[in-house]
Amino acid sequence: MIEPSRKFFSPTFFEHPSRRWLAVLAVSSIVAIAAQPMAFPFPSIASLGLAAIPLILAFRLRAHPRTDLRAAWDIVAIGLSAWWLADLTAILIAIIFPAQASERSIADFIRLVGYMLIAFGIWRYPVSVRTAPSRSLRVLIDIILTIGSATAIFYDLKFRDVLETTAPLGERIWESAYPLFGLFVIVVASVVILRTPVLGVSTSWFVLAIGSVCAVSLTMIGGQLLIGIAAVIAGALNEHDSPQPGSRRARLTLLAQRLLPVMAVLALFAETIIAQIALARVNEIGLFLAILFSSLLVVRQGMLLGENEFQRYAQLVNSASDAAFICRKNGQMVLANPAAYNLLNLSHSVSLRNQFLADAFQPASLEENRQLLIAASEGGWYGEGLAFLRANPITLSLVLNALRDEAGAVNGLVGIARDITERQHMDSKLRSLNVQLLEAQDRLLRLNADLEKRVAERTTDLTDANRELEQKNLELQTLDQLKSEFVSLVSHELRAPLTNINGGLELLLSKDGGMSLDSREALTLMSHEARRLTRLVEAILDLSTFDAGQLPISISRLSLHPLITSVVEQFQAGSSLSRLSIDVPPALPRALADERGLRSSLTQLVDNALKYAPKSSIEILARCEEDHIELRVADHGPGIPSEHREKVFERFHRVNPSDSQNVYGYGLGLHTTRRFIEAMDGAITFEETPGGGSTFCIQLKVAP
């Protein structure tokens, strides 16, 4: 938002200053022209003063509210600054070094930089680009014709003598620099004007492009004057810089775009003929290009003639889902798609061309019939009516919109019609269905009330049944409590005799002599079975205590190496000890665990491994991970099938429950082990050993 003091572009404030700037430009141009015949330095000073005016106007446009326009004029202002600095540098060199005034200097380099900046500013000017694919090829041909003709003319007039001379290379480069950079400015201006839609070519850009071309190819004074006028226009017109649809400016811009390639080819012909007659010099390249471009121009003109017709067909195809047609502003039909013939029930041999819209369509209101074409031309029309060009008239909905050319002028109407007869029938059916729906809704409400009554009755029955189930559940809980107490009592009663039996057997086995080998083997077997029965009793007691919530768990800082060693020493009988291996690092930190619970858990895991993998080695490993200690008991036996792995920690679950098995078990060991580990705030998981087998992993917290 510009402050009130800086509203340089409001129409009321800028009206008189713009006129004053135009007057200053006119006076400066007259002074510069009048000073040309005078002696140095008057012509240069007058041109320098004239060049300063468009430079000031360009920099004043930095306050313009449009950022895209401001950015383009910033580049143009820098280019004008380069031209002004080049003129000033040339004057100073002529004053200080008169003998070098006619030689190439830094002033020429600065001026050429200005050429490039002016061309870049023209390219960056905020104009839109054609997007219609139907015109892209014709625009490309226009650009080729214009640029090719300009290049051929410049080559014959500017570059040919330079290339054919025997002057040093550096001098030839300087001689060709100005024509080459001037040609670049002309090419950029031509490309922009040809690729821009008619309504996108702003007046300020058009004057700026003409002024830039004039400055680099004809006269710098005229070019500076036109560039200054373009800056005044850009500030004065602001948002009204582009031509309005149907305006004279739009038609003139369209005419300029159409004639530019033609005039370029004609100029190439004229230059080639004049050069051959006046200079007796044959330009073979120019003559060849003139003939080639003339042929291409014929193709281009043919494309131009068919462009409007193609545009109408493109709009017709885009509306082909419904009946579509194009008519003149007076309603006379021009084109219609097959859907329109089908809608009116006409064969394609009966043409709609030259028939009037009023003969085929009658709006619902007579007043709309008189205003239909006018309203469609101005802003579009939509309504309903009857179609008469068929035996039985039908009801149509019709949409009419104006068809405009590139200049924005209305040159016809495009219409889309749709048969709504069936829709009207459907509306009637919908009303009938709505009545039926209301009746059905009433019946549904009655059925719903009856259903609620039945649900209430069933709810009462379910409540009574639920009460009975709760009573049965209490009875079952009482029986389960009695069962637990009985199991606990029996286990307590069995523990003391088993302890005595184990002690007696160990005492007998500890004696070295006086016992036969068969007797020792029998006693060893009895000791093994007694210990197995003891572990079963302890597991039942632990499980009962867990269920009662009374098992004492004492968490302490526990050293794992002695505990694991003592567990392994329990399995010294037979060849079990040779199958066991321990891998515990000496620096393993202490773990937070209950000694009795962890000992029972490791004993159960080692015992299972020895039983279910009788020919496999058993590894007991301990490792310290990031925040926990991991104990692993791994074997290389048959493993556990995948369907049993999720249930292996459940109570009384066994992989093979057959009574004929050789390995005894009751499905309590792993369940009790998991209860112990979870009570110590740890975790136990099952993994498959690489190569086959079972691995049970215990995770415990590291003691602080």
C-alpha positions in Angstrom: 0.0 0.0 0.0 1.5 3.3 -1.1 1.3 6.3 1.3 -0.8 9.3 0.2 2.3 11.4 -0.2 3.7 8.9 -2.7 0.5 8.2 -4.8 2.5 8.9 -7.9 0.2 6.7 -10.0 -3.3 7.8 -9.0 -5.1 9.2 -12.1 -5.8 12.6 -10.5 -2.4 13.3 -9.2 -0.4 12.0 -12.2 -2.5 13.7 -15.0 -0.5 17.0 -15.1 2.9 15.7 -14.2 2.7 13.1 -17.1 2.0 15.9 -19.5 4.9 17.9 -18.2 7.3 15.0 -18.6 6.1 14.5 -22.1 6.8 18.2 -22.8 10.3 17.8 -21.3 11.0 14.8 -23.5 9.8 16.7 -26.6 11.9 19.8 -25.9 15.0 17.7 -25.1 14.6 15.8 -28.3 14.3 18.9 -30.3 17.4 20.4 -28.6 19.3 17.2 -29.3 18.4 17.1 -33.0 19.2 20.8 -33.3 22.6 20.4 -31.7 23.7 17.6 -34.1 25.2 20.0 -36.7 27.1 21.9 -34.1 30.7 21.4 -33.1 31.8 19.1 -30.3 30.8 18.9 -27.5 27.4 20.4 -28.0 25.8 17.4 -29.8 27.1 15.0 -27.2 26.0 17.1 -24.2 22.5 17.5 -25.7 22.2 13.8 -26.3 23.5 13.2 -22.7 20.8 15.4 -21.3 18.1 13.7 -23.4 19.4 10.3 -22.2 19.0 11.4 -18.6 15.3 12.0 -18.8 14.1 8.4 -19.7 16.7 7.2 -17.1 15.0 9.3 -14.4 11.6 8.2 -15.5 12.6 4.5 -15.3 14.0 4.9 -11.8 10.8 6.7 -10.7 8.9 3.5 -11.6 10.5 1.8 -8.6 7.5 3.1 -6.7 5.1 1.3 -9.0 2.6 -1.0 -7.1 3.1 -3.9 -9.5 6.2 -5.8 -8.5 6.6 -7.6 -11.8 6.5 -4.4 -13.8 8.9 -2.7 -11.3 11.4 -5.6 -11.7 11.4 -5.2 -15.5 11.8 -1.4 -15.4 14.7 -1.8 -12.8 16.6 -3.8 -15.5 15.7 -1.3 -18.2 16.9 1.5 -15.8 20.2 -0.2 -15.3 20.6 -0.6 -19.1 19.7 3.1 -19.7 22.3 4.0 -17.0 24.9 2.0 -18.9 24.0 4.0 -22.1 24.2 7.3 -20.2 27.5 6.3 -18.6 28.9 5.3 -22.0 28.0 8.7 -23.5 29.6 10.5 -20.5 32.7 8.3 -20.8 33.0 9.0 -24.5 32.8 12.8 -23.9 35.5 12.7 -21.2 37.8 10.6 -23.5 37.2 13.1 -26.3 38.1 16.0 -24.0 41.1 14.4 -22.3 42.4 12.3 -25.2 41.3 14.0 -28.4 43.5 11.8 -30.6 41.7 8.6 -29.3 38.2 10.0 -29.6 37.5 7.9 -32.8 38.9 4.7 -31.5 37.1 1.9 -29.6 37.2 2.3 -25.8 35.6 1.3 -22.6 32.6 3.5 -23.5 31.7 1.1 -26.3 31.9 -1.9 -24.0 29.6 -0.2 -21.5 27.1 0.7 -24.2 27.0 -3.0 -25.4 26.3 -4.1 -21.9 23.4 -1.7 -21.9 22.1 -3.3 -25.1 22.0 -6.7 -23.3 20.3 -5.2 -20.2 17.6 -3.5 -22.3 16.9 -6.7 -24.1 16.7 -8.6 -20.8 14.2 -5.9 -19.5 12.1 -6.4 -22.6 12.1 -10.1 -22.0 11.2 -9.8 -18.3 8.3 -7.4 -19.0 5.1 -8.8 -17.4 3.2 -10.2 -20.5 1.3 -13.5 -20.7 2.3 -16.3 -23.1 0.0 -18.2 -25.6 -1.1 -21.5 -24.3 -3.5 -22.7 -27.0 -1.8 -25.7 -28.8 -3.7 -24.9 -32.0 -1.6 -21.7 -32.4 1.8 -22.8 -31.2 3.0 -24.0 -34.7 1.8 -20.8 -36.4 3.5 -18.7 -33.7 6.7 -20.7 -34.2 6.5 -20.0 -38.0 6.0 -16.3 -37.4 9.1 -16.2 -35.1 11.2 -18.0 -37.7 10.1 -15.7 -40.5 10.7 -12.5 -38.5 14.0 -13.5 -37.0 15.3 -15.2 -40.1 14.5 -12.1 -42.3 16.0 -9.7 -39.8 19.2 -11.8 -39.5 19.5 -12.0 -43.3 19.1 -8.3 -43.7 21.6 -7.5 -40.9 24.1 -10.0 -42.4 23.9 -8.3 -45.8 24.0 -4.8 -44.5 26.3 -5.0 -41.4 28.2 -8.3 -41.2 29.1 -9.1 -44.8 31.6 -6.3 -45.4 33.1 -6.9 -42.0 33.6 -10.6 -42.6 35.1 -10.0 -46.1 37.6 -7.3 -45.1 41.2 -8.1 -44.3 41.3 -5.9 -41.2 42.7 -7.4 -38.0 40.5 -9.8 -36.1 40.1 -7.5 -33.1 38.9 -4.7 -35.3 36.5 -6.9 -37.2 35.1 -8.1 -33.8 34.5 -4.5 -32.7 32.9 -3.6 -36.1 30.5 -6.5 -35.8 29.7 -6.1 -32.1 27.2 -3.2 -32.5 25.2 -4.9 -35.3 25.2 -8.2 -33.5 23.9 -6.8 -30.2 21.4 -4.6 -32.0 20.1 -7.7 -33.8 19.8 -9.5 -30.5 17.6 -6.7 -29.2 15.4 -6.9 -32.3 15.1 -10.7 -32.0 14.1 -10.5 -28.3 11.4 -7.9 -29.0 10.1 -9.8 -32.0 9.9 -13.1 -30.1 8.0 -11.5 -27.2 5.4 -9.7 -29.3 4.7 -12.8 -31.4 4.4 -15.2 -28.5 2.2 -12.9 -26.5 -1.7 -13.0 -26.8 -3.3 -9.8 -28.1 -4.8 -8.9 -24.8 -1.5 -9.4 -23.0 0.6 -6.9 -25.0 0.7 -3.7 -22.9 1.0 -0.3 -24.5 4.1 0.6 -22.4 5.9 -2.6 -23.5 5.0 -2.0 -27.2 6.4 1.6 -27.1 9.5 0.3 -25.1 10.2 -2.4 -27.7 9.8 0.0 -30.6 12.1 2.6 -28.9 14.7 0.0 -28.1 14.8 -1.3 -31.7 14.9 2.3 -32.9 17.8 3.1 -30.6 20.0 0.2 -31.7 19.2 0.2 -35.4 18.1 3.7 -36.5 18.7 6.7 -34.2 19.5 6.9 -30.5 17.6 10.2 -30.1 14.4 8.7 -31.4 14.9 5.6 -29.3 15.5 7.6 -26.1 12.4 9.6 -26.8 10.2 6.5 -27.2 11.6 4.8 -24.2 10.8 7.9 -22.1 7.3 7.9 -23.5 7.0 4.2 -22.5 8.0 5.0 -18.9 5.4 7.8 -18.8 2.7 5.4 -20.1 3.6 2.7 -17.6 3.2 5.1 -14.7 0.1 6.8 -16.0 -2.0 3.9 -17.2 -1.1 1.6 -14.3 -3.7 -1.3 -14.4 -5.2 -0.1 -17.7 -2.0 -0.7 -19.7 -3.3 -3.8 -21.6 -5.9 -3.5 -24.3 -9.5 -4.3 -23.4 -11.4 -7.0 -25.3 -12.9 -5.6 -28.6 -11.1 -2.3 -28.2 -9.3 -0.5 -31.0 -5.9 -1.1 -29.3 -6.6 -4.8 -29.3 -7.5 -4.8 -33.0 -4.3 -2.8 -33.8 -2.2 -5.1 -31.8 -3.6 -8.1 -33.6 -3.0 -6.4 -36.9 0.6 -5.7 -35.9 1.2 -9.4 -34.9 -0.3 -10.6 -38.2 1.7 -8.1 -40.4 5.1 -8.3 -38.7 6.2 -11.6 -40.3 4.8 -10.5 -43.7 6.6 -7.1 -43.5 9.9 -8.8 -42.5 9.8 -11.1 -45.5 8.9 -8.2 -47.8 11.8 -6.2 -46.3 14.2 -9.0 -47.0 13.0 -9.1 -50.7 13.3 -5.4 -51.0 16.8 -5.3 -49.4 18.0 -8.2 -51.7 16.7 -6.5 -54.9 17.9 -3.0 -54.0 21.4 -4.3 -53.1 21.6 -6.2 -56.4 20.4 -3.1 -58.4 22.2 -0.3 -56.6 25.4 -2.0 -55.5 25.6 -4.7 -58.3 26.1 -7.2 -55.5 24.2 -10.5 -55.5 23.2 -11.8 -52.0 22.8 -15.5 -52.7 21.9 -16.3 -49.1 19.4 -13.5 -48.8 17.8 -14.5 -52.1 17.6 -18.1 -51.1 16.1 -17.2 -47.7 13.6 -14.8 -49.3 12.3 -17.5 -51.6 12.2 -20.0 -48.7 10.5 -17.6 -46.4 8.0 -16.7 -49.1 7.0 -20.4 -49.3 6.8 -20.6 -45.6 4.7 -17.4 -45.6 2.1 -19.0 -47.9 1.9 -22.0 -45.4 1.6 -19.6 -42.5 -1.2 -17.6 -44.2 -3.1 -20.8 -44.8 -2.8 -21.8 -41.2 -3.9 -18.3 -40.2 -7.0 -18.5 -42.3 -8.0 -21.9 -40.8 -7.2 -20.8 -37.2 -10.6 -19.3 -36.3 -12.5 -22.3 -37.7 -10.2 -24.6 -35.8 -10.8 -22.6 -32.6 -14.6 -23.1 -33.0 -14.3 -26.8 -33.6 -12.0 -27.0 -30.5 -14.7 -25.4 -28.3 -17.3 -27.7 -29.9 -15.3 -30.8 -29.1 -14.8 -29.6 -25.5 -18.6 -29.5 -25.2 -19.4 -32.7 -27.0 -20.9 -34.6 -24.1 -24.1 -32.7 -24.6 -25.7 -31.2 -27.7 -23.6 -28.3 -28.8 -23.8 -25.8 -31.6 -22.4 -22.5 -32.8 -24.5 -19.7 -34.3 -24.0 -16.1 -35.5 -25.0 -13.2 -33.3 -28.4 -13.1 -35.1 -29.1 -16.7 -34.1 -28.3 -18.3 -37.5 -26.9 -21.8 -37.0 -23.3 -22.4 -38.3 -22.1 -25.6 -36.7 -23.7 -28.4 -34.7 -22.3 -31.7 -33.3 -23.9 -35.1 -33.8 -25.5 -35.0 -30.3 -27.5 -32.0 -31.4 -29.0 -33.9 -34.4 -29.7 -36.9 -32.1 -31.4 -34.6 -29.6 -33.7 -33.1 -32.2 -34.2 -36.6 -33.8 -32.9 -35.4 -37.2 -30.8 -37.3 -39.7 -27.5 -35.8 -40.7 -28.8 -35.3 -44.2 -31.1 -32.6 -42.8 -28.6 -29.7 -42.1 -29.2 -27.3 -39.3 -26.9 -24.8 -41.0 -28.6 -21.5 -41.9 -31.6 -22.3 -39.7 -32.3 -19.9 -36.9 -32.3 -20.6 -33.2 -35.8 -19.2 -32.9 -37.1 -21.9 -35.3 -35.8 -24.7 -33.1 -36.1 -23.4 -29.6 -38.8 -21.5 -27.8 -38.0 -20.2 -24.3 -40.6 -20.6 -21.5 -41.1 -16.8 -21.5 -41.9 -14.7 -24.5 -39.9 -11.8 -22.9 -36.9 -14.1 -22.7 -37.3 -14.9 -26.4 -36.8 -11.3 -27.4 -33.8 -10.7 -25.1 -32.2 -14.2 -25.6 -29.6 -13.3 -28.2 -28.7 -9.9 -26.6 -28.2 -11.4 -23.2 -26.1 -14.2 -24.6 -23.9 -11.7 -26.4 -23.4 -9.6 -23.4 -22.9 -12.1 -20.5 -24.5 -15.4 -21.4 -28.0 -16.8 -21.0 -29.5 -19.9 -19.3 -33.1 -21.1 -19.4 -35.5 -23.8 -20.3 -38.0 -24.2 -23.2 -39.4 -26.4 -25.9 -37.7 -27.9 -29.0 -39.9 -27.9 -32.1 -37.8 -29.5 -34.8 -39.2 -33.0 -34.1 -42.6 -34.7 -34.1 -43.0 -34.6 -30.4 -41.6 -31.5 -28.7 -39.3 -32.0 -25.8 -38.2 -29.8 -22.9 -34.6 -28.5 -23.1 -32.3 -26.6 -20.9 -30.1 -24.3 -23.0 -26.9 -22.4 -22.2 -25.7 -19.7 -24.5 -22.4 -17.9 -24.3 -20.6 -15.4 -26.4 -17.9 -16.6 -28.8 -15.0 -14.1 -29.0 -12.0 -13.7 -31.2 -8.5 -12.8 -30.1 -9.3 -9.1 -29.9 -12.3 -9.8 -27.6 -15.0 -8.9 -30.1 -18.2 -11.1 -30.2 -18.4 -12.9 -33.5 -20.9 -15.6 -32.6 -22.6 -17.7 -29.9 -21.9 -21.1 -28.6 -24.7 -23.1 -27.1 -25.1 -26.3 -25.1 -28.5 -28.0 -24.9 -29.7 -30.9 -22.7 -32.9 -32.9 -22.8 -34.6 -32.5 -19.4 -37.9 -34.2 -20.4 -36.9 -37.4 -18.6 -35.8 -35.3 -15.6 -39.2 -33.8 -15.4 -40.8 -37.3 -15.5 -38.3 -38.4 -12.8 -39.3 -35.4 -10.7 -42.9 -36.6 -10.9 -41.9 -40.1 -10.0 -39.8 -38.8 -7.1 -42.8 -37.0 -5.7 -44.8 -40.2 -5.9 -42.0 -42.1 -4.3 -41.8 -39.5 -1.5 -45.4 -40.2 -0.6 -44.7 -43.9 -0.5 -41.6 -43.2 1.6 -43.6 -41.3 4.2 -46.1 -44.3 4.4 -43.2 -46.7 4.7 -41.7 -44.5 7.4 -44.9 -44.7 9.4 -44.9 -48.5 9.1 -41.3 -48.5 10.2 -42.0 -46.5 13.3 -44.7 -49.0 14.3 -42.3 -51.9 13.7 -39.6 -50.1 15.6 -41.9 -49.7 18.6 -42.8 -53.4 18.5 -39.1 -54.3 18.2 -38.2 -52.2 21.2 -40.8 -54.1 23.2 -39.3 -57.4 22.2 -35.8 -56.2 23.0 -36.9 -55.2 26.4 -38.4 -58.6 27.0 -35.2 -60.3 25.8 -33.1 -58.0 27.9 -35.0 -59.1 31.0 -34.3 -62.8 30.1 -30.6 -62.0 29.5 -30.4 -60.3 32.9 -31.8 -63.3 34.7 -29.5 -65.6 32.7 -26.5 -63.4 33.6 -27.4 -63.5 37.2 -27.4 -67.3 37.2 -24.0 -67.3 35.4 -22.6 -65.0 38.0 -23.8 -67.4 40.7 -22.2 -70.3 38.9 -19.0 -68.4 38.5 -18.8 -67.7 42.2 -19.3 -71.4 42.9 -16.5 -72.3 40.4 -14.2 -69.8 42.0 -14.9 -71.4 45.4 -14.1 -74.8 43.9 -10.9 -73.4 42.3 -9.9 -72.0 45.7 -10.5 -75.3 47.3 -8.5 -77.1 44.6 -5.6 -74.7 45.1 -5.7 -75.2 48.8 -5.8 -79.0 48.3 -2.9 -78.9 45.9 -0.9 -76.7 48.2 -1.6 -78.9 51.2 -0.7 -82.1 49.3 2.5 -80.5 48.0 3.5 -79.4 51.5 2.9 -82.9 52.7 5.0 -84.4 49.9 8.0 -81.9 50.3 9.2 -83.2 53.6 9.3 -87.0 52.7 10.9 -86.1 49.3 13.6 -84.1 51.1 14.3 -87.1 53.4 14.4 -89.5 50.4 16.8 -87.2 48.5 19.1 -86.9 51.5 19.2 -90.6 52.1 19.9 -91.4 48.4 22.7 -88.8 48.3 24.2 -90.3 51.5 24.1 -93.8 50.0 25.6 -92.7 46.7 28.4 -90.8 48.5 29.8 -94.1 49.9 32.6 -95.5 47.6 32.7 -99.2 48.5 30.4 -102.0 49.5 27.9 -101.5 46.7 27.5 -103.3 43.4 27.3 -101.4 40.1 23.7 -102.4 39.5 22.7 -101.2 43.0 24.5 -97.8 42.4 22.7 -97.4 39.0 19.3 -98.2 40.6 20.0 -95.7 43.4 21.1 -93.1 40.9 17.9 -93.5 38.9 15.9 -93.3 42.1 17.8 -90.1 43.1 17.1 -88.5 39.6 13.4 -89.4 39.8 13.2 -88.1 43.4 14.7 -84.8 42.3 12.3 -84.6 39.3 9.4 -85.2 41.7 10.8 -82.5 44.0 11.0 -80.0 41.2 7.4 -80.8 40.3 6.2 -80.3 43.9 8.1 -77.0 44.1 6.7 -75.9 40.8 3.1 -76.6 42.0 3.8 -74.8 45.3 5.3 -71.8 43.4 2.4 -71.7 41.0 -0.1 -71.9 43.9 1.7 -69.1 45.7 1.7 -67.0 42.5 -2.0 -67.5 42.1 -2.6 -66.5 45.7 -0.3 -63.5 45.3 1.9 -64.6 48.3 5.2 -65.6 46.7 8.0 -63.6 48.3 10.2 -62.0 45.7 13.4 -60.3 47.0 15.1 -58.2 44.4 18.8 -57.7 45.1 22.1 -57.0 43.3 22.9 -60.5 42.1 26.2 -61.7 40.6 25.3 -64.1 37.8 28.5 -66.1 37.3 28.4 -68.0 40.7 24.7 -68.6 40.3 25.0 -70.1 36.8 27.9 -72.3 37.9 25.9 -73.7 40.8 23.0 -74.4 38.5 25.2 -76.3 36.1 26.8 -78.4 38.9 23.3 -79.8 39.8 23.5 -81.8 36.5 26.8 -83.6 37.2 25.1 -87.1 36.9 25.9 -89.1 33.8 27.1 -87.2 30.8 25.0 -84.1 31.2 27.9 -82.0 32.5 30.0 -82.6 29.4 27.2 -81.3 27.2 26.9 -78.0 29.1 29.1 -75.0 28.3 29.1 -71.6 30.0 30.0 -68.2 28.4 29.9 -65.5 31.0 32.2 -62.4 30.7 34.2 -61.8 33.9 33.3 -58.1 33.9 29.6 -58.8 33.6 27.8 -56.3 35.9 25.4 -57.4 38.6 21.7 -57.8 37.8 18.5 -56.9 39.7 16.9 -60.3 40.4 15.5 -62.7 43.0 18.1 -65.4 43.6 15.7 -68.2 44.3 13.4 -67.3 41.3 16.3 -66.9 38.9 18.0 -70.2 40.1 14.6 -72.0 39.6 14.2 -70.5 36.2 17.7 -71.4 34.9 17.4 -74.9 36.4 14.1 -75.4 34.5 15.5 -74.1 31.2 18.7 -76.3 31.4 16.6 -79.3 32.4 14.3 -78.8 29.4 17.2 -78.5 27.1 18.9 -81.7 28.4 15.6 -83.6 28.1 14.4 -82.4 24.7 17.8 -82.2 23.0 19.5 -85.4 24.4 22.3 -85.5 21.9 22.9 -81.7 21.6 25.3 -79.4 23.3 23.8 -76.8 25.6 25.2 -73.2 25.7 24.5 -70.8 28.6 25.5 -67.3 27.6 25.3 -64.0 29.4 25.8 -60.5 27.8 25.3 -57.0 28.9 23.4 -54.9 26.4 22.6 -51.2 26.5 20.3 -51.1 29.6 19.8 -54.8 30.5 21.6 -58.1 30.9 20.6 -60.9 28.6 20.8 -64.6 29.6 20.5 -67.3 26.8 20.0 -71.0 27.1 20.4 -72.5 23.6 20.3 -76.1 22.3 20.5 -77.6 18.9 17.8 -80.2 19.2 14.5 -80.6 17.2 13.2 -77.2 18.3 9.6 -76.2 18.8 7.1 -76.2 15.8 5.9 -72.7 14.8 2.2 -73.5 15.7 3.3 -74.1 19.4 5.6 -71.2 19.9 3.0 -68.7 21.0 1.5 -71.2 23.5 4.8 -72.6 24.9 4.6 -70.4 28.1 0.9 -71.3 28.8 0.0 -73.5 31.9 -0.1 -77.3 31.2 0.8 -76.8 27.5 3.0 -79.4 26.0 4.2 -79.8 22.4 3.7 -83.6 22.5 1.1 -84.6 25.1 1.2 -88.3 24.2 1.5 -90.8 27.2 3.8 -93.0 25.2 6.6 -90.4 25.1 10.0 -91.1 26.7 10.4 -87.5 28.1 8.4 -86.7 31.2 6.9 -83.3 31.8 3.7 -81.6 33.0 3.7 -78.3 31.1 4.4 -76.2 34.3 8.1 -75.4 34.1 8.1 -72.7 31.4 4.9 -71.2 32.8 6.4 -70.9 36.3 9.6 -69.6 34.8 7.8 -66.8 33.0 5.9 -65.9 36.2 9.2 -65.6 38.1 11.0 -63.5 35.4 8.0 -61.1 35.1 7.8 -60.8 38.9 11.5 -59.5 38.7 10.4 -56.9 36.1 12.2 -58.8 33.4 11.1 -60.6 30.2 11.6 -64.1 28.7 11.2 -64.8 24.9 11.7 -67.8 22.6 13.9 -67.7 19.5 14.9 -70.4 17.0 18.6 -71.3 17.3 20.4 -70.7 14.0 20.8 -74.1 12.3 17.9 -75.6 14.4 17.0 -75.8 18.0 15.5 -73.7 20.8 16.9 -70.6 22.5 15.2 -69.1 25.6 16.3 -65.5 26.3 15.9 -63.9 29.7 16.3 -60.1 30.0 17.0 -58.5 33.5 17.7 -55.0 34.5 21.3 -53.9 35.2 21.9 -53.2 38.9 22.9 -49.5 39.6 
